[in-house]
Amino acid sequence: MVAPIPIATAALVRDGLVLMAHRHPMRQAYPDRWALVGGHVEPGELPHQAVIRECLEEVGVHVHDPLPIPMTVSDPALNMHGFLVTRWDGEPVIAAPEEHDDLRWFRPSDLADLKLAHPESLSSILSAVQAGALAFSHADSQMQS
């Protein structure tokens, strides 16, 4: 039996919205689908290191303090490591046009209408968005104290 491929993915959350990347139609895996930013964990790399690297490579942002979150996928060939990201430097852009052809911020209520690469991960994504909103409001209230 082949070991599952380790994948690290980031739910970048801002103002209650989640960043989704549209996978290029020419991609071999999950073409023309919306997904969180992320990719393979390289040999010798930890998942949190991979998600930091992938966010820089794919959307040009330097993420801070990625928090592990449960991430459900039904593909047994994947070992998915999800992360909530609420702090980063830079503004997300398409830094890897061969991988993604669009980036958009979505309200949680709009995600169910998307063609997702991993539709079974929707509840994980929604939980991350909710956690991100709570973390943001908590940090905001701490700053006002």
Secondary structure, DSSP 4 states (H G I P E B T S, - for coil): -PPPEEEEEEEEEETTEEEEEEEPTT-SSSTT-EE-EEEEPPTT--HHHHHHHHHHHHH--EEE-PEEE------TTEEEEEEEE-EEES----S-TTTEEEEEEE-GGGGGGS-BSSGGGHHHHHHHHHHHHHHHHHHHHHHH-
